[in-house]
């Protein structure tokens, strides 16, 4: 039922996840207790070593493949993959609603096929192919598809870093597949006061090469049918990664068919920073939407001097605190700022960093900003000015000769 309302798709997906043995977990403590019931201490130690090897990627894709091979055991799936329950629910139900009229569907980086089997069930008239580079994951995916009697679905072991998918597809799905270099901060903004990035072809190419996103997109673009859709959900919530990712899509003639859909979900107790969900197509055959390079709207409280005057908090609490992009606008609206001390410097990772401690007629504030879009504003009353000074000195440490002070 590709056109069904989202709540119906979610109901169907919940039943599908339950068939796989997955369930919603309320707390980290409950999740790790479940793992201790399923795995021996030695198995957990092996798992944690594999997770760390995958994280640092010391030996390239081999560590990634080894991790997913290790986790692709049917008896292990519930206790391992339930951590991603809300990811499957939120992302899978939305993608299933975008598969209308698809005759051929490709799911790249399908893993053990949890969502791929759901897409095949939802679209019985389509031919579905799941690709992954983990042999053990593909073996389990094939077993489960057979158990579900899904005759419209097949799986192949293929690494898109090395080989092009065969054929053309009406819909290509790639989630948590194309931009997995989580340690890469992306492209810096022009300076700490700005969220804008110059169109630097060289910097863009370096980003695409070091993250691998460029070659992967090239292969998927080649596999897309002329009027096809490419549906993407990657780790691109940070603007510094979102902008070069969007530019990589635009450079390959891929345009937005629908507004990007921000998705927030919990990995048990932790809120993720993934997204947004993109539905793209070839620009020449689509009614296109403009790419947005501004920070997404956040849920931070609006800044108002009048409201600050009425705030009552404990002695160790600020009147106002904002860690989102909107902190910059709030900082710019502080009335009659008088800077007590400030430092602008270049950090070891190349980002330009600014921290500022100052006063207004009624308040004391601390403001931090850098060229990878992190912002923080803390405002306290005059009686708590020592709190801000202490915080400032902890951040800046010992001043160096090239630091600017006021």
Residue, then its C-alpha position, 0 to 999 in steps of 0.5 A: x500500500x504505497x499510497x497509504x497514510x503514514x500511520x498505516x505504513x507505520x502499523x505495517x512496519x511495526x508488525x514487520x519489525x516484530x517478525x524480525x524480532x525487533x522491539x522498542x527499548x526504553x533505556x540504555x540499561x535495558x538494552x545492555x542488559x538484554x545484550x548480556x543475556x544473549x551474548x557471552x562476555x567474550x562475544x561482547x568483547x569481540x563485538x566491541x573490538x569490531x565496533x571500534x575497528x569500524x569506527x576508526x576504519x584503520x584498514x578501510x572497508x575490511x573493518x566495516x565488512x567484518x563488523x556487519x558479517x559478525x552481526x549478521x546472525x539470526x539469533x543475534x539480530x534482535x539484541x543488536x538491531x533493536x537499537x535502530x528500531x526508531x530509525x527503521x520505523x521513521x525512515x522506512x515508513x517515509x520511504x515506503x510512501x515514496x515508492x509509488x509507480x516504481x517498477x524497479x527498486x534498488x536498495x543500496x547498502x541494504x544490510x540484512x534486508x530489514x527494510x528491503x523486505x518491507x519495501x518488497x512487501x509493500x510493492x508486490x508489483x515491483x522488482x526489488x534488488x538489495x545490494x550490500x558488500x557484507x557476504x554474511x548480511x546478504x546470506x541472511x537477507x536471502x534466507x529471510x526473503x525466502x521465509x517471507x515468500x517474496x518472489x519479487x525480491x533478490x539480493x546481491x553481494x556488491x560493493x558500489x565503491x568498486x562496481x556499478x550496479x547492473x541495470x537501470x532503476x525507477x527508484x534507488x534508495x540509499x540510507x546511511x550508505x553514501x556518507x559514512x565518514x562521520x569524523x569528517x567535519x565537512x566544509x567550513x564557512x567563510x568565517x565564524x560570523x557566517x553560515x555561508x560557503x563560497x563555491x570552491x570547486x577544489x574544496x568540494x572535490x576534496x570533500x567528495x574524494x575523502x568521504x567517497x560520496x562523489x564516486x558513489x553518487x556517480x555510480x548511482x546516477x548511472x543506474x537511475x532511469x531517465x525519470x527515476x527517483x534517488x531517495x537519500x538519508x545520510x548523516x548530513x544534519x550538520x550544515x557543514x556536511x549538508x551543503x557539500x552533499x547537496x552540491x554533490x547532488x546538484x553537480x550530477x544533475x539531481x534536483x529536489x522533487x519534494x522539500x527535504x524532510x527533517x527526521x529526528x529519532x532516538x537510538x534508545x536514549x540518544x537523539x540522532x543528528x541524521x537527515x534530512x530525507x531527500x527525494x531527488x530526480x534528474x533536473x531536466x525531467x523534473x519540476x525542481x525546488x531550490x537547494x537551501x544552504x541556510x541552517x534549519x530552524x531549531x526549537x530554541x526559545x526566542x530571545x527577548x530582553x523583556x522576557x529575560x527580565x522576568x526569568x527566575x532561576x537557581x543561582x547556578x543556572x543561566x537566564x538564557x542558554x542556546x546551543x543552536x544556530x539561532x544563538x547567532x541571531x540572539x547574540x546579534x540582538x543583545x542591546x548595547x554590547x560591551x566586550x570584556x574579552x574575546x579571542x579568535x583563533x584557528x584550532x588544530x583541526x582548521x576551524x576558526x573559533x571565536x569566544x567572547x565575554x561581555x556585558x549589556x546594560x543589564x546582563x552578562x553573556x558568553x558567546x562561542x562560534x566557529x566555522x563548522x556552524x557551532x554556536x552557543x550563547x549564555x546570558x546571566x544577570x550581573x550578580x552571576x558574572x563570575x560564572x561567565x568569567x570562569x566559563x570563558x577562562x576555562x574555554x580559552x585556557x592560557x592566552x597565546x601571543x597571537x590571540x586578540x584581546x579587548 
